[in-house]
Amino acid sequence: QAKKVTTYHDVVALKYPQWSHPKIVAVHRRRLKIVEREIDFVIAVSEATKKDLMEISNIPERKIVVIYEAPTADFKPQPKERVKRFRKKYGLPQTYVLAIGGIGERRNLKAVKEAVKDYHLVISGQTIPWLSIEELELLYGGATVLLYPSLYEGFGLPIIDAFACGVPVITSNLSSMPEI
């Protein structure tokens, strides 16, 4: 008989329902009941997500396996000329602090804006539009630093995306960020 396996990237809607729409929270609660009842194994993308699942669910620890995520696509350091053309296309300065946009308070953007008020700040999805993977790689590659003081992440993919592009990261010490 085939085994049923599912993946949890995070449990933000269940752990912090105030950051999600009530309909999304309801869907995640229903899904969790199905997972608790029917799933043979759960993949958690970090030890922090595994810990969160054990706190908010009835899934036994023996059924939860941690498998880390990998960088987006084939992220790597970018040639200076490509980064220069990208910066010119979007009117970006020679040096900038990169932050990742998002809905609600989870990405801690209020604190980001205050912390870098004397520097050029680029927020993906806000001060620059959402980009293709190829251009996102250039956005990371052109950044001086990724500032990612998120309040909660199941994994924190932008951290390893920045590392893969050779960009240093400043992040918070919450949820999965220290682990990643």
Residue pairs with C-beta under 8 A, 6 or more apart in sequence:
3 40
3 41
4 38
4 39
4 40
4 41
5 39
5 40
5 41
5 42
5 43
6 35
6 39
6 42
6 43
7 42
7 43
7 44
7 45
8 42
8 43
8 44
8 45
8 49
8 53
8 154
9 45
9 49
9 69
9 154
9 155
10 45
10 49
10 52
10 152
10 153
10 154
10 155
11 28
11 49
11 52
11 53
11 56
11 154
12 19
12 20
12 106
12 152
12 154
13 19
13 20
13 24
13 25
13 27
13 28
14 25
14 28
14 29
14 32
14 56
15 52
15 55
15 56
15 152
16 106
16 152
17 25
19 104
19 105
19 106
19 152
20 28
20 104
32 56
32 57
35 42
35 57
35 59
36 57
36 58
36 59
39 59
39 63
40 63
41 63
41 64
41 65
42 53
42 59
42 63
42 64
42 65
43 65
43 66
43 67
44 50
44 53
44 64
44 65
44 66
44 67
44 154
45 66
45 67
45 68
45 69
45 154
45 155
45 176
46 66
46 68
46 154
46 155
46 156
46 176
46 179
46 180
47 66
47 176
47 179
48 154
48 175
48 176
48 179
49 66
49 154
49 155
49 176
50 61
50 64
50 66
52 154
52 175
53 59
53 64
54 61
54 64
68 155
68 180
69 155
69 157
69 160
70 160
71 157
71 160
71 161
71 163
71 164
72 133
72 136
72 137
72 157
72 161
73 133
73 137
75 137
75 140
75 161
75 164
75 165
76 137
76 164
76 165
76 166
77 141
77 165
77 166
78 137
78 138
78 141
78 142
78 165
82 138
82 141
83 138
83 141
83 142
86 92
86 135
86 138
86 139
86 141
86 142
87 93
87 94
87 142
90 128
92 120
92 122
92 128
92 142
93 120
95 119
95 120
95 144
96 119
96 120
96 121
96 122
96 142
96 143
96 144
97 116
97 119
97 120
97 121
97 122
97 143
97 144
97 145
97 146
97 147
98 122
98 123
98 124
98 139
98 140
98 143
98 144
98 145
98 146
98 147
98 162
98 167
99 107
99 109
99 112
99 116
99 121
99 122
99 123
99 124
99 146
99 147
99 148
100 107
100 123
100 124
100 125
100 146
100 148
100 150
100 158
101 107
101 109
101 123
101 124
101 125
101 126
102 109
102 125
105 151
106 150
106 151
106 152
107 148
107 150
107 151
108 149
108 150
108 151
108 172
109 123
109 126
111 149
112 121
112 123
112 147
112 149
113 121
115 147
115 149
116 147
121 127
122 128
122 139
122 143
124 130
124 131
124 136
124 139
128 139
131 139
136 161
137 165
140 146
140 161
140 162
140 165
140 167
141 165
141 166
141 167
143 162
143 167
144 167
145 167
145 168
145 169
145 170
146 158
146 159
146 162
146 167
146 168
146 169
146 170
146 171
147 170
148 156
148 158
148 159
148 162
148 169
148 170
148 171
148 172
148 177
149 170
149 171
149 172
150 156
150 171
150 172
150 174
150 175
150 177
151 172
151 174
151 175
152 174
152 175
153 175
153 176
153 177
153 180
154 175
154 176
155 176
155 180
156 171
156 175
156 176
156 177
156 180
159 169
159 171
159 177
159 180
160 180
162 168
162 169
163 169
171 177
